[in-house]
Amino acid sequence: MTGELRGPSPPPAAPDHLGTLIEQIVKAVQTGNDAEVRRLLARLADNVAHTQALLLLRQRLNDDLHP
């Protein structure tokens, strides 16, 4: 290892339909649309057992915290 800093790791892969849902959640969070966030999270809850989808959501939301 050379001591070079690396950027954030790429988000984990998730099935396409969950990736789309996650992007919709991120957009709703960005616009402050609480009702839409709740509706979309309810849809995601049906897939809560999909760990990669939850990790992807976490990564995407964290991406917005660190420009």
Secondary structure as GFF3:
##gff-version 3
##sequence-region A 1 67
A	DSSP	alpha_helix	16	31	.	.	.	ID=ss1
A	DSSP	alpha_helix	34	45	.	.	.	ID=ss2
A	DSSP	alpha_helix	51	65	.	.	.	ID=ss3
###
